[in-house]
Amino acid sequence: MSVFEFTAMTPANKEESLEQYKGKVLIIANTASKCGLTPQYGDLEKIYKEYKEQGLVILGFPCNQFGAQEPGTSEEAEDFCQVNYGVTFPIFAKVEVNGEGTHSLFQYLKEQQSGEGEDSAIQWNFTKFLVNREGEVVGRFEPKTSPEVMVADIKKLLS
């Protein structure tokens, strides 16, 4: 299995295969617009702009499971990212990352890279998974970890 075998919905309610990102290095993150960590959108966009020509893609998945910090629609979340942080990387429809309604992609990500504590549950917004060009999950960065910390690992995967 790899992340390329999954699909996700766009904010416009269109199903997209992640296979389109085959051969790319990915950062997959659950995000939120009304979180103290929301400025990470800007950090992620900066990294995306710097490395996208070398094959990096960032995929954002808004999630309302933590403190109801993504209360609007998927379209509102996408607009917020673009207007407030100039985000140009793909933002998908809202998902659940824990519990019975967990999106299958996030279930897979958590199985591949467990988090802190006894289980693999995502603790908060902006948990970031790093995926190599073969679709293997090679890293997990917890919410408070700055995206900048990932740059050395990203460079290795891109080279």
Buried (B, 14 or more C-beta within 10 A) or exposed (E): EBBBEBEBBBBEEEEBEBEEBEEBBBBBBBBBBBBBBBEBBBBBBBBBEEBBEEBBBBBBBBBBBBEEBBEBEBBBBBBBBBEEBEBEBBBBBBBBBBEEEBBEBBBBBBEBBEBEEEEBBBBBBBBBBBBBBEBEBBBBBEBEBBBEEBBEBBEEBBE
